[in-house]
Amino acid sequence: MADLLDKIAEAEERARLLEEQLADPALASTPSEYERLGKQLALEKPLVETGDRYRALLAELADAREMLGDDDPGIAEMAGADIERLEPERDLLEQKLADLLVPTDPNDARNAILEIRAGTGGDEAALFVGDLFRMYMRHADRVGWKVEQMSVSDSSAGGFKEIIVLISGTGVFRDLKYERGVHRVQRVPATESQGRVHTSTVTVAVMPEAEEVDVQIGPGDLRVDVMRAGGPGGQSVNTTDSAVRLTHLPTGLIVQCQDEKSQHKNKAKAMKVLLSRLLELEQRRAADERASARREQVGTGERSEKIRTYNYSQNRVTDHRAGVTLHKLDQILEGEIDELISAVRQQLSERFESADDDVSGAPAAG
């Protein structure tokens, strides 16, 4: 309990310092820094507010226990009833605090680039890209995030071969980073006459939105190609050289955008995606230099990791990292993914703490 109260006090001090920084009039000249600090403060507030309730509840419990020994039987009986009511609430708050106290990632306050791509399974995989995209959009709507479409590649049978969006708001990367990896779906396709269950996969990548100060691109590092957009979009799209392809020569990374009619808008969107991919590449390289146990916590976003299975016939979702199975696939596809995110966050937090114990005193892996 004392350790929990100490951590709450640390969060309160961090929030106080952030509030002081945000109150500085000089910060008005740098809106991006003001926004960054505001997001950091928004991440601290749930912990501070829950900590306030927890402290008040502990004080109530202490008073009730003291009154248990009162000479008046009526007062002692009321005290006992208060303890029975307050103890379950205390346990719930302690669980919530444990979730909120998961070690933070320096990128947690950032917006995120979300990329969803069809894997194995052909048309069925492309349809499931659409299902996952709608799931994330409904979740974003529920929590008040803003979504901007960056790039879309439609599938001829419906759904998408690939879709990339920028999601902005409080705690976007903090929550969505747990979604990266391979998502497996098991269901009977509409075109299956024998009623056989097919298994398909979709890959999800989540990257923190990069700012220009995060990644430096030299004058000779970038090749820009413009071309006519392909696919649906109308005459004004297809008859002008509005599509833009950016190639980062040192890494070979390529980003193409053709959704906008304006070449400049397409280039700006493609640059956002490219910067975020370069930032992820650099951060992944840094993670590889740390101990393997710690690298497991910060995550690598590798596509080869199967993280979750969606079974339609059983209305079941299983998260393989957290060892959690929920029989409410219908609700999860409506965007109710908070329980899954919380379970994975807690599981990875426990691994992180174990890794700290394992590597303490040992040299970092090179």
Secondary structure as UniProt FT lines:
FT   HELIX           2..22
FT   HELIX           25..29
FT   HELIX           31..67
FT   TURN            68..69
FT   HELIX           73..100
FT   TURN            106..109
FT   STRAND          112..118
FT   TURN            120..122
FT   HELIX           123..143
FT   STRAND          146..154
FT   TURN            156..157
FT   STRAND          160..168
FT   TURN            170..171
FT   HELIX           172..176
FT   HELIX           177..179
FT   STRAND          181..187
FT   TURN            190..191
FT   TURN            193..194
FT   STRAND          198..208
FT   TURN            212..214
FT   TURN            219..220
FT   STRAND          222..227
FT   HELIX           235..238
FT   STRAND          243..248
FT   TURN            249..252
FT   STRAND          253..257
FT   HELIX           263..288
FT   HELIX           292..298
FT   TURN            303..304
FT   STRAND          306..311
FT   TURN            312..315
FT   STRAND          316..319
FT   TURN            320..323
FT   STRAND          324..326
FT   HELIX           329..332
FT   TURN            333..335
FT   HELIX           338..359
FT   TURN            360..361
//
